[in-house]
Amino acid sequence: MTGESNLDKLLKSMEPVLHDGEYVFCVVEDPAAISPYDIIMLFKEDEGYTIIVEKTMADSLGLSYTFISSWISLSVHSSLQAVGLTAAFSKSLGDEGISCNVVAGYHHDHIFVSSKDADRAIKALKSLSEG
């Protein structure tokens, strides 16, 4: 099944979902020491592997982090080739003074915002969706 690429349809049906818990970005040299089932996201960079994990997992592993976030998923199945969705929701969040870190999965877009901004972010995203 291919994802939706029409921006108007994406915005109207994006339905943001706030996941329970707190999430952190960490850098590790060897991600093999961490169960892949505990990693939300893994990305290889020149400086090491960036991972997103639950804060409790990072704490138990003694990993350092500087940003505690909440995880919001957009439930609409967006195409990887869709144009404008990231720009639209990041502008909406930016207009509210909310920083966002975006991860695109195959089926959905995922937004990490400061935990203190989670409720405001959900409100802004729902407002954008309602047009």
Buried (B, 14 or more C-beta within 10 A) or exposed (E): EEBBBEBEEBBBBBEBBBBEBBBBBBEBEEBEEBEEEBBBBBEEEEEEBBBBBBBEBBEEEEBEBEBBBBBBBBEBBBBEEBEBBBEBBBEBBEEBEBBBBBBBEEBBBBBBBBBEBBEBBBEBBEEBBEE
